[in-house]
Amino acid sequence: MAYDRITLNNGLRIIGERMEAVHTVAVGVFVRTGAVNEAPAENGYSHFVEHMVFKGTKDRDAAALADEMDRLGGATNAFTTKESTCFYTKVLQEDLGRGIRLLQDLILHPEFPGEDLEREKGVVIEEIAMCEDNPEDLVHELLSDAQYKGHPLGLPILGTEEIIRGITREKLFRFLQTHYTPENTVISIAGAYDWQEAVDLLEKAFGAWPAGGAPVRNMPPAPVLQNHLVRVKDVEQVQLCVGYPAFAGNAPESYAQLILSTLFGGSMSSRLFQSIRERNGLAYSVYSYVNVYSGAGEMELYAGTSPETAQQVADLMGAEVRKLLREGIGRDEFEKARQSARISFVMGQESNTSRMRGNGNVLLLYNTTRSFEEILDRLEKTTCDDVNDVARRIFSAPFCTAVVGRAGQPLSFAAF
């Protein structure tokens, strides 16, 4: 797959992927600012800026912005991750210019109106509280804290109530001027477009955006810790997570660890699902997953169960880890997991929004491209020996745990 690609004079990178048989185009503006790029006193600012740009610009108030989004089809939104903030829209091919102008207005001309700023503090504080009230969300946040204590990846995306209450309009504008620069930004488009028309529209909208600001700091090496955190809450289930250090998103081993996660806890026939849910009936929700970043990765195991069976579930999890290390992975199991990972990837890339997000993220974080065909080829070339090697390296490393639930006997993870 050949991408359309250009860098404007101010350093703004643009990538495009044309897709046949679609009549829409997805456009995303990816800014390299998330929790890992924030000073501790600014934790949560990236996410708060994402909220506030929709509250009004120099030319449009919040109602006018909402009206334009609805006229374009209501597919304009934003999200913040640990390493980036993305603003995106999906429009009909003939509305590409309007969609780009809307994104330009949001990113280059926000006003952060004072009354809306104070109201939005309450919204974000409620979002933080919502996470605290959701035990499954909370246990993953707790595990992140355990795995990355003292490292930028350990900072929550939403920030803390104390920091959010202290935000001012002036502080937000300083943060915007530091982090929102063309050199720190990628614009990704995918779908039905004419490349020259798209470049002309983007040059007109973003070409005068002045270069400058602070360069993005490289993520420091992630620590290898062995922390065990517990949050006592009066809830019906015990939520437990076990996390191992894994490989970064651009590591050659990332394909093998994806297949490993699929066979270990990423499907109905996976080892964790079969052992804990199907054979023993101890959990409704049990799975594994991989998180990858530009400089780190993690393999996480999760289950939610009753307080009475929590230790048994932890023991079964540990038993599956030890069995995998002892016996390895067979070829049939590997082939099934590789095919499942391949199918999941293909299905996840059916929409131009997915292609836009994937291309933008890879170019932003790794300054390269990774085509649909290349990823499938890398999965196809990953061998059973590769996955066994990655499994030994991941599951032999020190691990962290997080538990959320009722007070009682501390869980033992000796089976691991």
BELSULMO-V20938 format. One record per helix or strand. SS is the DSSP state (@ for helix, = for strand). FROM is the first residue (numbers start at 0). TO is the last residue. If there is no record, write none. Layout:
SS_FROM_TO, SS_FROM_TO
This chain:
=_3_6, =_12_17, =_23_30, @_34_36, @_39_41, @_44_54, =_55_56, =_60_60, @_61_70, =_76_79, =_84_91, @_92_107, =_109_109, @_113_132, @_134_146, @_151_153, @_160_164, @_168_178, @_181_183, =_184_190, @_194_205, =_227_231, =_236_245, @_253_264, @_270_278, =_285_291, =_296_305, @_309_326, @_330_347, @_351_365, @_371_380, @_383_394, =_398_404
